[in-house]
Amino acid sequence: MADLRVKIGNLELKNPVMTASGTFGYGPEYADFVELSEIGGIIVKGTTLHPRQGNDYPRMAETASGMLNCVGLQNKGVDYFCEHIYPEIKDIDTNMIVNVSGSSPEDYAECAARIDALDKIPAIELNISCPNVKDGGMAFGVTCEGAASVVRAVRKSYHKTLIVKLSPNVTDITEIARAVEAEGADSVSLINTLMGMAIDIEKRKPMLSINTGGLSGPAVKPVALRMVWQVAKAVGIPVVGLGGICNANDAIEFMLAGASAIEIGTANFLDPQVTVKVKNGINEWLDKHGCKSVTEIIGQLEA
């Protein structure tokens, strides 16, 4: 059996397979289907400083080879997480990582600071695809200045491993990656969802309550793979790849392109055991190809 251990900054993963935020709940929801300790890391659903109700229904729509969602970061806020969720997940034998969202750099920083105090949460993932309410609603993650402002604020109040989740809805994602690296990000994860739309032609209305939503699933994989490859060459920090990963072959593609670890999202809805299947599949592929460690294939694309 190959050595599947990888490192993301100071964060040690027993294997490179993690779950994508918003697709795996807080972890225990999947405990009846899969052994949670076999997953390298579980990134829990988005958490904000204050409670959020999310968007009105309908907020999910199926598309060809994927799905659209506009859930809107529905959650009960970081204080509820600390008081009620954290005690239930802190002893799960894997890396429990919190996805943090906000509407201002100050919101992000305060939310991160409260999570920083939790001993059993070794890392956070910043969702910078959120709208900046102080700057006309443009997402932080689509400009270098916006992305940098969030990471700069959070880095002052958060002292553990900081992963920044990048938006693909930009012209040059490498610029954003370099901007957050310069402000102290330990890693970048990509891609977040692509903006998309679906229309009910009988009603002549959008299928989602707010008209547009985030596209995920197999349809986005080629875009995600290209962006991971570009970013891995542009930064010196570890890259976490996600976007349409459904099996071990998909995961290996991302790692060859430069990802040190991967996240599985939409595929969890199709097969709640997919994470462990991918982990086992990676191991089988490494054994078949004579690799003693998964680190031997990271960034080894011959291009």
C-alpha positions in Angstrom: 0.0 0.0 0.0 1.3 3.4 -1.0 1.9 6.2 1.5 -1.1 8.5 1.0 -0.1 11.3 3.4 0.2 14.8 2.2 0.7 18.3 3.8 -1.2 21.5 3.3 1.0 24.1 5.0 1.3 22.7 8.6 -1.9 20.6 8.1 -1.2 16.9 7.8 -3.7 14.8 5.9 -3.8 11.0 6.2 -4.8 11.0 2.5 -5.4 13.7 -0.1 -9.2 13.3 -0.2 -11.4 15.9 1.4 -15.0 16.9 1.2 -16.1 20.2 -0.4 -18.1 22.7 1.8 -21.8 22.6 1.5 -22.0 19.0 0.2 -21.2 17.0 3.3 -23.1 18.9 6.0 -21.0 18.9 9.2 -19.8 15.3 8.7 -22.0 13.2 11.0 -24.9 13.3 8.5 -22.8 10.9 6.4 -21.6 8.6 9.2 -24.2 5.9 8.4 -22.8 5.6 4.9 -19.0 6.0 5.2 -16.3 5.7 7.9 -15.5 9.4 8.5 -12.0 8.6 9.8 -11.0 7.3 6.4 -11.4 10.8 4.8 -8.4 13.0 4.8 -10.4 16.1 5.8 -14.0 17.2 6.1 -14.7 20.8 5.2 -18.0 21.7 6.9 -20.7 23.9 5.4 -20.2 27.6 5.2 -20.2 29.5 8.5 -20.8 33.2 8.9 -20.4 35.7 11.8 -24.2 36.1 12.0 -27.0 33.7 11.2 -28.2 33.6 7.6 -31.5 32.4 6.3 -30.3 31.8 2.8 -32.2 32.5 -0.4 -35.8 31.6 -1.2 -36.8 28.4 -2.8 -36.3 27.1 -5.4 -32.5 27.2 -5.0 -31.3 24.1 -6.7 -31.7 23.0 -10.3 -30.3 20.0 -12.2 -28.4 20.6 -15.4 -26.6 18.5 -18.0 -23.7 16.8 -16.1 -24.1 19.0 -13.1 -26.3 21.2 -10.9 -27.0 24.8 -10.1 -27.4 26.1 -6.5 -28.2 29.4 -4.9 -28.6 28.2 -1.3 -27.1 31.4 0.0 -24.9 30.2 2.9 -27.8 29.3 5.2 -26.4 28.7 8.6 -27.0 29.6 12.3 -23.8 31.6 12.7 -20.4 31.0 14.2 -21.5 31.2 17.9 -24.1 28.5 17.3 -21.4 26.5 15.6 -19.0 26.9 18.5 -21.6 26.0 21.1 -23.6 23.2 19.5 -21.8 21.8 16.4 -18.2 21.8 17.5 -18.8 19.5 20.5 -20.4 17.0 18.2 -17.6 16.9 15.6 -14.4 17.7 17.6 -13.6 14.1 18.2 -14.1 12.8 14.7 -10.7 11.2 13.7 -9.9 13.4 10.8 -9.2 17.0 10.0 -12.3 19.0 10.6 -12.1 22.3 8.6 -14.5 25.2 8.7 -15.5 27.1 5.6 -15.7 30.8 6.5 -17.8 33.4 4.6 -18.5 37.1 5.2 -19.8 40.4 3.8 -16.8 42.5 4.9 -13.1 41.9 5.9 -14.1 42.6 9.5 -16.8 39.9 9.4 -14.4 37.4 8.0 -11.7 38.2 10.6 -14.1 38.1 13.6 -15.6 34.8 12.5 -12.1 33.3 11.9 -11.0 34.6 15.4 -13.8 32.7 17.1 -12.9 29.5 15.3 -9.2 30.0 16.0 -10.0 29.4 19.7 -11.3 25.9 18.9 -8.5 23.4 19.6 -9.8 20.6 17.3 -10.3 22.8 14.2 -6.8 22.9 12.6 -7.7 25.0 9.5 -10.2 27.2 7.9 -11.1 27.6 4.2 -12.1 31.2 3.2 -14.9 31.5 0.7 -14.0 34.8 -1.0 -16.7 34.4 -3.6 -19.0 36.4 -1.3 -20.4 39.9 -2.2 -18.7 42.8 -0.6 -21.6 44.8 0.8 -19.4 47.9 1.3 -18.3 47.9 -2.3 -21.5 47.6 -4.4 -21.9 43.9 -4.1 -18.9 42.7 -6.2 -17.5 39.5 -5.0 -14.2 39.8 -3.0 -12.6 37.0 -5.0 -12.9 38.7 -8.5 -10.3 41.4 -7.8 -6.8 41.2 -6.4 -7.5 44.0 -4.0 -10.7 42.5 -2.7 -9.2 39.0 -2.2 -6.1 40.5 -0.5 -8.2 42.6 1.8 -10.0 39.6 3.2 -6.8 37.5 3.7 -5.0 40.4 5.2 -7.7 40.9 7.8 -8.1 37.2 8.6 -4.3 36.6 8.9 -4.2 39.1 11.8 -6.7 37.2 13.8 -6.2 33.6 12.7 -3.1 31.6 13.4 -3.6 28.1 12.0 -3.6 26.8 8.5 -5.4 29.2 6.1 -6.8 27.9 2.8 -8.3 30.4 0.5 -11.0 29.2 -1.9 -10.7 30.9 -5.3 -13.5 32.0 -7.6 -13.3 30.9 -11.3 -15.4 33.8 -12.4 -12.3 35.9 -13.2 -10.1 36.7 -16.2 -6.8 35.5 -14.7 -7.1 33.3 -11.6 -3.3 33.3 -11.2 -3.3 37.0 -10.3 -5.8 36.3 -7.5 -3.8 33.3 -6.3 -0.6 35.3 -6.1 -2.4 38.2 -4.3 -3.7 35.9 -1.5 -0.3 34.1 -1.2 1.4 37.5 -0.7 -1.0 38.2 2.2 -0.2 35.0 4.0 -2.5 32.3 2.6 -1.0 28.8 3.4 -2.9 27.2 0.5 -5.5 27.9 -2.2 -8.4 25.7 -3.2 -10.0 25.9 -6.5 -12.4 26.1 -8.1 -15.5 27.4 -6.5 -18.7 27.2 -8.6 -19.1 28.8 -12.0 -21.9 31.3 -12.4 -24.8 29.8 -14.4 -28.5 29.9 -15.2 -31.4 27.6 -16.1 -34.8 28.6 -17.6 -38.2 27.0 -17.4 -39.4 27.5 -21.0 -43.1 26.8 -20.1 -43.2 29.4 -17.3 -40.6 31.6 -19.1 -38.9 32.1 -15.8 -35.5 31.2 -14.3 -35.5 27.9 -12.4 -33.7 29.6 -9.4 -35.3 32.1 -7.1 -32.5 34.7 -7.6 -32.2 33.9 -11.4 -28.5 32.7 -11.3 -26.5 30.2 -9.3 -23.3 28.3 -9.0 -22.7 25.5 -11.4 -20.9 22.4 -10.1 -20.5 18.8 -11.0 -18.7 16.9 -13.9 -19.5 19.8 -16.4 -17.0 22.1 -14.7 -14.1 19.6 -14.4 -12.2 20.7 -17.6 -12.3 24.3 -16.5 -11.2 23.4 -12.9 -8.4 21.2 -14.1 -7.0 24.0 -16.4 -7.1 26.6 -13.6 -5.5 24.2 -11.0 -2.7 23.6 -13.5 -2.2 27.3 -14.1 -2.3 28.3 -10.4 0.1 25.4 -9.3 2.7 26.9 -11.7 2.1 30.4 -10.4 2.4 30.1 -6.6 4.7 28.4 -4.1 2.0 27.3 -1.7 0.0 24.0 -2.0 -3.0 23.9 -4.2 -6.2 21.9 -3.4 -8.1 21.0 -6.5 -11.9 20.6 -6.8 -14.6 20.8 -9.5 -16.4 17.8 -10.9 -14.3 15.1 -9.3 -16.3 11.8 -9.3 -13.7 9.0 -9.2 -10.1 8.2 -8.6 -9.1 8.9 -12.2 -10.5 12.5 -11.8 -8.5 13.0 -8.6 -5.3 11.7 -10.1 -5.7 14.1 -13.0 -5.9 17.0 -10.6 -2.8 15.8 -8.7 -0.8 15.4 -11.9 -1.8 19.0 -12.7 -0.3 20.2 -9.4 -2.9 19.7 -6.7 -1.5 18.4 -3.4 -5.0 17.4 -2.3 -8.5 17.3 -3.7 -12.1 18.0 -2.6 -15.2 16.1 -3.6 -18.4 18.0 -3.8 -21.5 17.3 -5.9 -20.5 13.6 -6.3 -21.4 13.1 -2.6 -25.1 13.6 -3.5 -24.9 10.8 -6.1 -22.9 8.4 -4.0 -22.4 9.1 -0.2 -19.4 6.6 -0.2 -17.5 8.3 -3.0 -14.8 9.8 -0.8 -13.5 6.5 0.4 -13.9 4.9 -3.0 -11.7 7.6 -4.5 -9.1 7.2 -1.7 -9.0 3.5 -2.3 -8.8 4.0 -6.1 -5.9 6.4 -5.8 -4.0 3.8 -3.7 -4.7 1.1 -6.3 -3.5 3.3 -9.1 -0.3 4.1 -7.2 0.4 0.4 -6.5 -0.2 -0.4 -10.1 2.2 2.2 -11.3 4.9 1.4 -8.7 4.6 4.6 -6.7 5.5 4.4 -3.0 4.0 7.7 -2.1 1.2 9.9 -3.5 3.5 12.8 -3.4 5.4 11.3 -6.3 2.7 12.3 -8.7 1.9 15.8 -7.6 2.7 18.3 -10.4 4.2 15.6 -12.6 2.2 16.4 -15.7 4.4 16.3 -18.8 3.2 19.3 -20.7 
